[in-house]
Amino acid sequence: MSYPLSVWQAMLACVYTADKARLGEFDFVPTSRLAEDLAIPAPSLARLLRGLNRAGIIETREGSRGGVRLAVTPETVTLRSIFEAIEQDLPLFRTDSSPAVTGATPTQRTRALRKALAQAEDAMRTSLEGVTLEDISRN
């Protein structure tokens, strides 16, 4: 399974933005700088930033002193919140199809398989919830 590259790029953008603020280099990081330094095409970056902005993770400002900054402290931004800002409520595993075969055994197996995948999804989300941008900056 592979998650979209946009999840990785959004995490990189948030870490980069947090670092630039922590180092006092920028109040608002110019989007052109983000795109160039992180090698993210400008249209893709714009899409990512819209999702992060909608989720309340970043804020943007237009103009010569414009760009992007975190809307909240790095301690409150989890990797899960970034993941969900990009993927929204999409499940990690699609289980919305059902086998054509019927009966007690196929029904039980399908239910058990869906339960196993739901548990894996919960574990991943829990793991991402336990890591903040502040944690990343300490490594």
Backbone bond lengths (Angstrom), bond angles and torsions (degrees), N, CA, C in turn:
res aa  C-N    CA-C-N  psi(-1)  N-CA   C-N-CA  omega(-1)  CA-C   N-CA-C  phi
1 M - - - 1.445 - - 1.528 107.56 -
2 S 1.295 114.53 144.99 1.450 120.52 179.68 1.522 109.00 -136.21
3 Y 1.313 116.07 131.84 1.453 120.34 176.30 1.519 107.67 -88.74
4 P 1.310 117.02 156.79 1.466 119.16 -178.56 1.530 111.87 -59.81
5 L 1.313 115.02 146.24 1.456 121.68 176.96 1.523 110.61 -56.77
6 S 1.315 116.86 -27.67 1.463 120.81 -177.97 1.534 112.30 -61.14
7 V 1.318 118.09 -29.96 1.475 120.38 177.43 1.527 109.22 -64.79
8 W 1.312 116.41 -47.44 1.465 121.95 178.02 1.525 110.11 -60.97
9 Q 1.319 117.22 -46.53 1.459 121.21 -178.41 1.529 111.36 -63.18
10 A 1.310 117.82 -38.85 1.466 121.06 178.31 1.523 110.69 -65.27
11 M 1.329 116.69 -40.34 1.463 119.96 177.75 1.523 110.36 -64.60
12 L 1.341 116.77 -43.96 1.461 120.48 177.39 1.528 111.21 -59.64
13 A 1.318 116.43 -44.68 1.469 120.91 -179.04 1.524 111.00 -61.40
14 C 1.316 116.89 -40.68 1.469 120.03 179.89 1.527 111.46 -68.74
15 V 1.319 117.00 -43.07 1.467 120.67 178.61 1.528 109.99 -63.22
16 Y 1.316 117.13 -45.10 1.457 122.34 179.83 1.529 110.44 -60.83
17 T 1.316 116.34 -47.05 1.463 121.25 -179.68 1.528 110.79 -61.96
18 A 1.323 116.90 -43.32 1.465 120.67 178.40 1.527 110.98 -63.02
19 D 1.336 116.72 -42.00 1.463 120.09 179.53 1.522 111.70 -64.34
20 K 1.317 117.53 -42.56 1.467 120.37 -178.77 1.533 110.61 -63.86
21 A 1.318 116.87 -36.97 1.473 119.90 177.14 1.528 110.55 -70.04
22 R 1.336 116.83 -43.16 1.459 121.50 -179.29 1.524 111.17 -61.08
23 L 1.323 116.03 -37.42 1.462 120.80 179.84 1.529 112.66 -81.31
24 G 1.335 116.28 -5.54 1.457 120.66 178.94 1.522 113.97 74.79
25 E 1.318 117.01 17.10 1.462 120.15 -177.71 1.532 112.54 -76.71
26 F 1.320 115.84 -34.44 1.461 120.44 -177.38 1.517 109.55 -144.09
27 D 1.326 116.15 145.82 1.454 120.92 164.69 1.526 106.90 -81.95
28 F 1.323 115.71 -50.61 1.460 122.99 173.33 1.524 107.30 -119.55
29 V 1.318 117.17 122.95 1.465 121.36 179.19 1.528 107.96 -77.88
30 P 1.324 118.23 124.60 1.465 120.19 178.25 1.531 111.07 -59.39
31 T 1.315 116.21 136.23 1.473 119.54 -178.61 1.524 110.99 -64.08
32 S 1.319 117.29 -30.68 1.468 119.20 177.72 1.530 110.31 -64.51
33 R 1.320 115.96 -36.21 1.473 120.97 178.32 1.524 110.33 -68.42
34 L 1.329 116.09 -43.41 1.468 120.33 176.49 1.515 110.68 -57.78
35 A 1.320 116.46 -50.32 1.464 121.17 -177.67 1.524 111.03 -60.18
36 E 1.326 115.78 -45.33 1.466 119.75 -177.70 1.521 112.00 -68.54
37 D 1.327 117.05 -50.89 1.463 120.51 -175.64 1.525 113.08 -66.75
38 L 1.320 116.95 -32.13 1.469 120.21 -177.58 1.527 112.45 -98.79
39 A 1.334 116.85 0.43 1.468 122.00 179.27 1.526 111.97 55.81
40 I 1.332 114.79 45.26 1.461 121.47 177.19 1.527 106.80 -111.68
41 P 1.322 117.85 123.16 1.463 119.22 178.01 1.536 110.77 -55.40
42 A 1.332 115.75 139.30 1.468 121.20 -175.65 1.528 113.12 -52.85
43 P 1.346 120.26 -43.89 1.474 118.75 178.95 1.534 112.59 -63.02
44 S 1.331 116.35 -37.93 1.470 119.98 178.01 1.518 110.42 -66.65
45 L 1.330 116.19 -43.00 1.461 120.55 178.97 1.521 110.55 -61.16
46 A 1.313 117.07 -42.55 1.471 120.57 179.36 1.521 110.78 -58.84
47 R 1.333 116.95 -42.02 1.473 120.93 178.60 1.528 110.87 -63.48
48 L 1.338 116.13 -43.64 1.466 120.42 179.36 1.522 110.86 -62.55
49 L 1.320 115.81 -44.89 1.460 120.10 -177.66 1.524 111.62 -64.29
50 R 1.325 117.22 -35.12 1.479 119.58 175.85 1.529 110.77 -61.38
51 G 1.326 116.77 -43.76 1.465 120.34 178.47 1.514 112.46 -64.51
52 L 1.318 116.96 -42.90 1.463 121.20 179.07 1.520 111.33 -67.31
53 N 1.326 116.41 -35.56 1.462 120.93 177.59 1.518 110.77 -67.92
54 R 1.329 116.70 -44.99 1.479 121.16 178.14 1.522 111.16 -58.03
55 A 1.326 116.02 -35.28 1.469 120.96 -178.96 1.527 112.56 -80.68
56 G 1.339 117.49 -5.43 1.459 120.38 179.31 1.516 114.14 79.98
57 I 1.326 117.40 15.42 1.465 120.98 -178.88 1.525 110.81 -84.07
58 I 1.322 116.24 -39.14 1.463 120.45 179.03 1.520 109.68 -123.65
59 E 1.313 114.55 165.38 1.455 120.72 169.12 1.510 107.05 -130.91
60 T 1.308 115.74 154.09 1.455 121.18 -177.90 1.520 109.69 -123.74
61 R 1.325 113.58 157.03 1.457 120.00 175.92 1.529 106.74 -142.75
62 E 1.309 115.21 137.74 1.460 120.48 178.93 1.521 109.93 -91.26
63 G 1.320 115.43 165.14 1.453 120.64 175.62 1.507 112.80 106.35
64 S 1.325 114.94 -177.31 1.467 120.76 -175.47 1.531 112.44 -65.32
65 R 1.299 117.78 -27.27 1.474 120.95 177.19 1.530 110.42 -106.36
66 G 1.311 114.68 22.48 1.458 120.57 -176.93 1.510 112.97 -86.54
67 G 1.300 113.62 -176.21 1.455 121.23 179.94 1.508 110.27 142.20
68 V 1.317 115.02 -141.62 1.462 122.68 -172.95 1.527 109.56 -130.91
69 R 1.335 115.62 142.83 1.463 120.54 168.90 1.520 107.77 -148.10
70 L 1.315 114.94 163.61 1.462 118.92 176.30 1.517 109.05 -66.55
71 A 1.312 115.89 140.58 1.464 121.17 177.44 1.520 110.87 -88.46
72 V 1.310 116.26 -14.24 1.464 122.91 -178.99 1.529 108.13 -136.41
73 T 1.304 116.71 172.20 1.467 119.93 -178.43 1.533 110.73 -74.19
74 P 1.342 116.90 151.57 1.464 120.17 179.49 1.527 113.69 -58.62
75 E 1.333 116.19 -26.18 1.474 119.25 179.52 1.525 112.21 -68.11
76 T 1.325 116.53 -21.35 1.469 119.33 -176.36 1.522 113.44 -100.04
77 V 1.325 117.28 -5.91 1.467 119.85 -179.65 1.521 108.60 -97.00
78 T 1.324 115.94 114.14 1.457 120.67 177.95 1.526 109.99 -96.53
79 L 1.317 115.21 158.43 1.460 118.89 174.85 1.528 110.25 -61.76
80 R 1.310 116.52 -31.58 1.466 119.47 176.94 1.528 110.76 -63.45
81 S 1.324 117.60 -42.30 1.464 119.36 -179.17 1.523 110.97 -63.60
82 I 1.327 117.09 -36.30 1.463 120.66 177.01 1.521 109.67 -68.68
83 F 1.324 116.25 -46.60 1.465 121.58 178.07 1.529 110.49 -54.38
84 E 1.321 116.00 -48.26 1.458 120.04 -177.02 1.530 112.56 -72.05
85 A 1.329 117.55 -26.89 1.464 119.60 175.68 1.525 110.79 -64.82
86 I 1.317 116.25 -32.80 1.460 120.61 -178.72 1.529 110.92 -89.81
87 E 1.300 117.11 -47.01 1.470 121.02 -177.02 1.523 112.90 -85.98
88 Q 1.321 116.74 -13.43 1.456 124.43 -178.45 1.522 109.47 55.04
89 D 1.300 119.21 -130.54 1.464 119.80 -175.67 1.525 113.29 -99.43
90 L 1.317 116.61 20.30 1.457 118.94 179.57 1.523 109.70 -68.08
91 P 1.314 117.38 134.91 1.470 118.94 177.17 1.519 109.56 -71.46
92 L 1.316 115.66 154.43 1.455 119.80 177.12 1.524 110.95 -71.79
93 F 1.316 115.40 -33.74 1.456 121.54 179.95 1.521 108.78 -121.98
94 R 1.304 116.13 129.50 1.472 119.88 174.94 1.514 108.22 -87.24
95 T 1.305 115.67 121.08 1.472 120.79 179.90 1.525 110.36 -127.76
96 D 1.327 116.21 30.25 1.457 119.74 -173.82 1.523 113.91 -90.34
97 S 1.320 117.87 7.16 1.464 119.10 173.38 1.523 108.13 -103.86
98 S 1.304 114.88 155.46 1.462 119.87 -179.97 1.520 108.83 -127.32
99 P 1.330 116.31 144.75 1.461 118.96 179.07 1.535 110.90 -66.25
100 A 1.323 115.50 153.63 1.467 120.22 179.07 1.522 111.21 -75.01
101 V 1.322 117.09 -26.09 1.463 120.81 179.75 1.528 109.04 -72.34
102 T 1.305 116.67 141.27 1.462 121.18 -178.33 1.518 110.49 -121.42
103 G 1.302 114.90 169.85 1.453 120.74 178.82 1.511 110.50 126.81
104 A 1.318 114.91 173.93 1.464 120.94 -175.58 1.531 112.06 -64.06
105 T 1.318 117.42 -45.27 1.461 120.07 -176.84 1.528 112.09 -66.08
106 P 1.344 119.78 -51.60 1.466 118.09 177.83 1.532 112.89 -59.10
107 T 1.319 117.20 -36.58 1.462 120.95 179.31 1.529 110.09 -65.05
108 Q 1.329 117.18 -44.13 1.464 120.83 178.90 1.531 111.64 -64.92
109 R 1.323 116.61 -42.03 1.465 120.38 -179.17 1.533 110.89 -66.22
110 T 1.319 115.92 -41.44 1.465 120.33 178.78 1.517 109.92 -63.00
111 R 1.321 116.58 -44.63 1.464 121.11 178.90 1.529 110.78 -62.19
112 A 1.335 117.73 -43.65 1.467 121.87 -179.65 1.531 111.10 -65.22
113 L 1.316 116.50 -40.05 1.457 120.36 178.88 1.522 110.90 -65.58
114 R 1.330 117.47 -44.61 1.464 120.68 177.64 1.532 111.06 -61.13
115 K 1.333 115.98 -40.28 1.465 120.23 179.00 1.525 110.68 -63.86
116 A 1.338 118.12 -42.57 1.463 121.74 -179.97 1.530 110.50 -62.83
117 L 1.316 117.34 -41.97 1.463 120.47 179.65 1.524 111.64 -69.56
118 A 1.319 116.85 -36.38 1.472 120.27 176.92 1.532 110.02 -64.32
119 Q 1.328 116.83 -39.87 1.465 120.18 177.83 1.527 111.25 -65.77
120 A 1.323 117.43 -38.98 1.469 120.86 177.54 1.528 110.44 -64.57
121 E 1.323 116.38 -41.38 1.459 120.50 177.79 1.525 110.71 -63.31
122 D 1.320 116.87 -44.45 1.468 120.80 178.03 1.530 111.20 -60.14
123 A 1.338 116.37 -41.08 1.463 120.65 -179.40 1.527 110.83 -64.55
124 M 1.325 117.07 -42.17 1.455 119.52 179.50 1.523 111.07 -65.68
125 R 1.320 116.58 -45.31 1.465 120.05 179.37 1.530 111.13 -62.83
126 T 1.321 117.16 -39.32 1.463 121.13 177.12 1.521 110.59 -63.70
127 S 1.319 116.72 -41.50 1.454 120.82 178.48 1.527 110.93 -62.77
128 L 1.321 117.79 -45.02 1.464 121.77 178.62 1.528 111.81 -66.40
129 E 1.309 116.73 -31.22 1.466 121.16 178.50 1.526 110.97 -66.35
130 G 1.323 116.31 -27.19 1.459 121.09 -176.77 1.520 114.92 -83.47
131 V 1.329 118.02 2.08 1.470 120.97 -178.56 1.521 108.96 -123.60
132 T 1.336 116.11 124.91 1.465 121.44 179.62 1.533 109.96 -107.71
133 L 1.322 115.35 168.69 1.468 119.28 174.15 1.522 110.44 -62.12
134 E 1.312 117.23 -32.89 1.474 120.66 176.46 1.523 110.25 -63.26
135 D 1.333 117.47 -41.61 1.474 120.44 177.21 1.528 110.76 -60.36
136 I 1.295 116.74 -42.76 1.465 121.17 -178.78 1.526 110.25 -63.55
137 S 1.323 116.75 -38.59 1.471 120.13 -176.77 1.534 111.95 -70.78
138 R 1.313 117.14 -17.84 1.469 120.59 179.18 1.515 112.52 -84.37
139 N 1.309 117.40 -10.49 1.487 120.67 -178.34 1.505 111.36 -91.77
